[in-house]
Amino acid sequence: MSMVRIHPVSIVIAVIWICMVVLAMLCGDLAASAGILPNRWMGIGMIFGLSTVVLVVVGVCCLRSSAPRILVRLLQLVGMAGAFWAAGTLTRAIYALTV
């Protein structure tokens, strides 16, 4: 019986992603009360979103090459969508707290 080893970078990025998505779900009502974001906050949200997407891409690249390609691409798609959604929700929640 052989154990499948996953690169530690992928595990750390998965934990960060899961924490972001759970925190975004918990802050959903707060984010909904933020209204329209000013341009500066939109820029901050975009930078935050792109940085989380880069984390997802790095995490997927560190997976084993023996994993089925369709599974890796599906994981990357779900990860990127969740990263953008969580980044936008968290940015709106932080904006609602600071205003």
N, C-alpha and C positions, 0 to 999 in steps of 0.2 A: 504494500500500500504506500503510495507516494503522496506526500503533501504538496498542495499547490501553494507556491509562495507568491505573495503579492508585494510589489515594491512598496516600501514605507511611505514614499512620497504620495502614491495613490491613496493610501489609507488616510494620511493626514488631510489631503485635499477633500476626500469624501466626508470626513468628520466635519471640516469647516463648512462644506456645502450643506450638509444635513442641519448643522446648527443655524446657518443663515436661513434656510427654508422654514425651519420650525419657528425661529424668532419672527420671521416675516408673517407667518400664519397667526402668531399671537398678537402682533401689532397691526393686524388688518383693519380693525375699527379705528385705531388712531390715525393710520395712514389715510383712511377715507375722509377724515375730517380736515385734511390739510388744505383742500382747495387746489387752486392753480399755483404751481411752483414758479418762482421768479427764475429768470435766465441763469443766474449764478448757481442756483440749486439744481437746475436741470443739467448743467455742466458737471457738477459734482456727482450727480446720479449716473451720468453717462460714464465718467471715469471709473466710478465704483463698479458699474455693471461690466465694463470691458475688462477690468482687472479680475473680476470673478470668472468671466468667461475664459480668460487666459489661464487661470488656475485649473479650470475643467479640462482645457486642451492639454496642459502639461500632465495632469493626472491620467488622462486617457493614453497619452503617449508613453507613459511609464508602465502600462499594462503589458502583460506577456504577449509576445507575437503569436503564440499558439491559440489565443482566444479567437473565436469566429469573428470575422470582419463585420458582419451585419450586426452582431451583438455589441461590438465596440462602437460602431457608428450610432446605434440606437441609444446607447449609454451616453455618448457625447451629445446627441440631440436633446435628450431629456435634461442632461446636466446644464447645457447652455440656456435652455428655456427657463429652467428653475433658477439659474443664476441671475438672468436678466429680471425675472419677476421679483425675486427676493431683493435684489439691489434697488429696484424702483420702489417697492413697498417700504423698505427700511429707510430710504432717503426721504420719502414723504412723511414717515413717522417721526424721524429726527427733526424735519422741518416743522412739523406740527408741535413738537415739544419746545422748540426754540422761539417760536413766534408768540 
